[in-house]
Amino acid sequence: MAHVCEVCGKGDQSGMNVSHSHLKTKRKWHPNIQRVRAVVDGETKRVNVCTRCLRSGKVQRAI
């Protein structure tokens, strides 16, 4: 599944793991993306949405 929200566009972020000895390795943070049935333009579609958009009401879930 894609790591991108179809509503807000939130995607992966990159950074570093930093050990106690201060060695650095690359890592990623993924947003919490859920595949839900939602009402888009009056019809029901499956969309990939982050939980922040679901919780804030930016997406109307289909019944």
Long-range contacts (C-beta under 8 A, 24 or more apart in sequence): 1-33, 1-35, 1-48, 2-33, 2-48, 3-30, 3-31, 3-33, 4-31, 4-33, 4-48, 5-31, 5-33, 5-48, 5-49, 5-50, 5-52, 5-53, 6-47, 6-48, 6-49, 7-47, 7-49, 7-50, 7-53, 7-58, 7-59, 8-50, 8-52, 8-53, 8-58, 10-50, 10-52, 36-61, 37-61, 37-62, 38-62
